[in-house]
Amino acid sequence: MSDKVKKNALRAGTVTVGAALLPLLSTPAFALTRDDGDQPGSGLSVLDTLGLYVAAPLVLFLVIAGLVTLGDKRGKKS
């Protein structure tokens, strides 16, 4: 094998090992262990979750888009 092929193989192996180890390193080590002062609340229902993460951003986007459009129409004088 030539040096170029060896170098490329080493580089590919390093990237593959690095990509495989990153998810392992990013997992929480003690996820089930509670910390001092940790008081988790009750979970969200499906409707609460949809309202918080879907409906609220959509409404906020529509309000901002409406205000921008309204300001644009007021600024133009024919």
C-alpha positions in Angstrom: 0.0 0.0 0.0 1.2 3.5 -0.7 1.6 6.1 1.9 -1.4 8.1 0.5 -3.7 5.1 0.8 -2.5 4.4 4.4 -3.0 8.0 5.3 -6.5 8.1 3.9 -7.4 4.8 5.6 -6.1 6.1 8.9 -8.1 9.3 8.4 -11.3 7.4 7.6 -10.8 5.1 10.6 -10.3 8.1 12.9 -13.4 9.9 11.7 -15.5 6.7 11.9 -14.3 6.0 15.5 -14.9 9.6 16.5 -18.4 9.6 15.0 -19.2 6.4 16.8 -17.9 7.5 20.2 -19.6 10.9 20.2 -23.1 9.6 20.9 -21.7 7.4 23.7 -19.9 10.3 25.3 -23.0 12.6 25.1 -25.4 10.3 26.9 -26.1 11.3 30.5 -24.1 9.1 32.9 -26.3 9.4 35.9 -29.7 10.2 34.4 -31.7 8.3 37.0 -29.9 9.8 39.9 -31.7 12.8 41.5 -29.8 15.9 42.5 -30.2 17.7 45.8 -33.1 20.1 45.4 -34.4 18.4 42.3 -38.2 18.6 42.3 -39.6 17.5 38.9 -43.1 18.7 38.2 -45.9 16.8 36.6 -45.6 16.0 32.9 -47.4 17.8 30.1 -50.4 16.4 28.4 -50.5 16.0 24.7 -52.7 19.1 24.3 -50.4 21.1 26.5 -47.4 20.0 24.5 -49.0 20.8 21.1 -50.2 24.1 22.4 -46.9 25.1 23.8 -44.6 23.9 21.0 -46.9 24.1 17.9 -49.8 26.5 18.4 -48.0 29.3 20.4 -45.1 29.6 17.9 -47.6 29.7 15.0 -49.7 32.4 16.6 -46.6 34.4 17.5 -45.4 34.1 13.9 -48.8 35.2 12.5 -48.9 38.2 14.9 -45.4 39.3 13.9 -46.1 38.8 10.2 -49.3 40.7 10.5 -47.6 43.6 12.3 -44.9 43.7 9.6 -47.4 43.7 6.8 -49.5 46.3 8.5 -46.4 48.5 9.0 -45.4 48.0 5.4 -48.8 49.0 4.0 -48.9 52.1 6.2 -45.4 53.2 5.1 -46.3 53.2 1.4 -48.2 56.3 0.1 -49.3 56.3 -3.5 
